[in-house]
Amino acid sequence: MSLNGKVALITGGGKNLGANVATLFAAEGAHLALHYNSTSSRKPTEELAAQLSTKHPEVKIKIYQGDLTSFGNVNKLFKSVLSDFDSKLDIVINTVGMVLKKPLAEITEAEYDTMFAINSKSAFAITQEAAKHVADGGKIINTVTSLLAAYTPLYTSYQGSKAPVEFFTRGLSKELMGRRISVNAVAPGPMDTPFFYGQESPEAVEFHKSNAIGGRLTLVEDIAPIFKFLCTDGAWINGQTLFANGGYTSR
């Protein structure tokens, strides 16, 4: 399957992993709908879109802002994308997420609600709209975490709020088989991005590094090609969670 001429919506597509996926897809001729959440992400998303448009003038790129913890906002995003891309949508990649490292006994109700809204509710809403609007033969990919295979303290709200996304992914993959739409999840190890460092002490960073090949963290460049693979040569993979972490965890 070629990406040339395909329309891909990437949530969280302006920075980190999403931006790297967007860069790979644009190089293959895919048109891009890049979503960002907060106003702080607007400038890097605009800059990425401008860079990719200059490098790949044949590619159409549009950017969208929205808090995707609201079903209404997710519906609005998809309507806008379909309007801008002539009702065509072939690929949806969800990279939205939030991590919290804290003992379970200390997690507040507000923190619980926030974690499940961002990691679980938004993924449900995104995959639900994707199921309605992705073209037959298309691809839907969620991003989860390799901590789903870890026996560890302190990440309970992160693991717990990402765990349902596996079941959303697996169940939807069965529901959409008749339309030849594959639905998968990618589970990176701890990635060398600002998303990771805000929660970790220097000692914890070194511990995470020590558990993978080469004694390093996962890079976005390790993960983005897996999304491309699932949309091209790996299109036969369906209903799976792909753990990509250099051996950090396994199951």
Residue pairs with C-beta under 8 A, 6 or more apart in sequence:
1 137
1 231
1 232
1 233
1 235
2 28
2 29
2 232
3 25
3 28
3 29
3 30
3 91
3 228
3 231
3 232
4 28
4 29
4 30
5 29
5 30
5 31
6 29
6 30
6 31
6 90
6 91
6 231
7 30
7 31
7 32
7 33
7 81
7 85
7 88
7 89
7 90
7 91
8 22
8 25
8 30
8 31
8 32
8 33
8 90
8 91
8 92
8 93
8 231
9 33
9 35
9 77
9 78
9 81
9 89
9 91
9 92
9 93
9 130
10 18
10 21
10 22
10 25
10 32
10 33
10 34
10 35
10 93
10 95
11 18
11 35
11 68
11 77
11 92
11 93
11 94
11 95
11 96
11 122
11 126
12 18
12 35
12 36
12 37
12 94
12 95
12 96
12 97
13 19
13 21
13 22
13 32
13 33
13 34
13 35
13 36
13 45
13 48
13 93
13 95
14 22
14 34
14 35
14 36
14 41
14 42
14 44
14 45
14 46
14 48
14 49
14 63
15 36
15 41
15 44
15 45
15 48
16 95
16 191
16 193
16 194
16 195
16 220
17 95
17 143
17 188
17 191
17 193
17 220
17 223
17 224
18 34
18 93
18 95
19 44
19 48
19 220
20 220
20 221
20 223
20 224
21 93
21 95
21 224
21 227
21 228
22 32
22 34
22 48
22 52
23 48
23 52
23 224
24 224
24 225
24 227
24 228
25 32
25 91
25 228
25 231
26 32
26 52
26 55
26 56
26 59
26 61
27 56
28 228
28 232
29 56
29 58
29 59
30 59
30 91
31 59
31 60
31 61
31 85
32 49
32 52
32 59
32 60
32 61
32 62
33 61
33 62
33 63
33 64
33 81
33 84
33 85
33 89
34 45
34 48
34 49
34 61
34 62
34 63
34 64
35 63
35 64
35 65
35 66
35 68
35 77
36 42
36 44
36 45
36 63
36 64
36 65
37 65
37 66
37 67
37 68
37 96
39 65
42 65
45 63
46 63
49 61
49 62
49 63
52 59
52 61
53 59
53 61
60 85
62 81
62 84
62 85
64 77
64 80
64 81
66 73
66 74
66 76
66 77
67 73
68 74
68 77
68 96
68 122
68 125
68 126
69 117
69 118
69 121
69 122
70 125
71 125
71 128
74 122
74 125
74 126
74 128
74 129
75 125
75 129
77 129
78 89
78 129
78 130
78 132
78 133
81 89
82 88
82 89
82 133
88 135
89 130
89 133
89 134
89 135
89 138
90 134
90 135
90 137
90 138
90 139
91 134
91 138
91 139
91 140
91 141
91 231
92 126
92 127
92 130
92 134
92 138
92 139
92 140
92 141
93 141
93 143
93 227
94 122
94 123
94 126
94 127
94 140
94 141
94 142
94 143
95 143
96 118
96 119
96 122
96 123
96 126
96 143
97 118
97 119
97 143
97 145
97 162
97 195
98 114
98 115
98 118
98 119
98 158
99 155
99 158
99 195
99 196
99 198
99 199
100 107
100 111
100 115
100 155
100 157
100 158
100 199
101 154
101 155
101 158
101 199
101 200
102 111
102 154
102 157
103 153
103 154
104 156
104 157
107 156
107 157
111 157
112 157
115 157
115 158
115 160
115 161
116 157
116 160
116 161
118 161
119 158
119 161
119 162
119 165
120 161
120 162
120 164
120 165
123 142
123 164
123 165
123 168
124 164
124 165
124 168
126 142
127 140
127 142
127 168
127 169
127 172
127 183
130 140
131 140
131 172
131 175
131 176
131 181
134 140
134 181
136 179
136 180
136 181
137 179
137 180
137 181
138 181
139 181
139 182
139 183
139 184
139 230
139 231
139 235
140 169
140 172
140 176
140 181
140 182
140 183
140 184
141 183
141 184
141 185
141 186
141 227
141 230
141 231
142 165
142 168
142 169
142 183
142 184
142 185
142 186
143 185
143 186
143 187
143 188
144 162
144 163
144 165
144 166
144 185
144 186
144 187
144 241
145 158
145 159
145 162
145 187
145 188
146 187
146 188
146 189
146 190
146 243
146 244
146 245
146 248
146 249
147 155
147 158
147 159
147 162
147 249
148 159
148 162
148 163
148 166
148 187
148 241
148 249
148 251
149 187
149 243
149 249
149 250
149 251
150 159
150 249
165 185
166 185
166 241
169 183
169 184
169 185
169 239
169 241
170 183
170 239
172 183
173 182
173 183
173 184
173 238
173 239
174 239
176 182
176 183
177 238
182 230
182 235
182 236
182 237
182 238
182 239
183 238
183 239
184 230
184 237
184 238
184 239
184 240
184 241
184 242
185 240
185 241
185 242
186 223
186 226
186 227
186 230
186 241
186 242
186 244
187 241
187 242
187 243
187 244
187 245
188 218
188 222
188 223
188 244
188 245
189 208
189 212
189 217
189 218
189 244
189 245
189 246
189 248
189 249
190 196
190 208
190 217
190 218
190 245
190 248
191 217
191 218
191 219
191 220
191 223
192 216
192 217
192 218
192 219
192 220
193 220
196 217
197 205
200 208
205 217
208 217
208 248
209 215
209 216
209 217
211 247
211 248
211 249
212 218
212 245
212 246
212 247
212 248
213 246
213 247
214 246
216 246
218 244
218 245
218 246
218 248
222 244
222 246
223 244
226 242
226 244
230 237
230 242
243 249
243 250
243 251
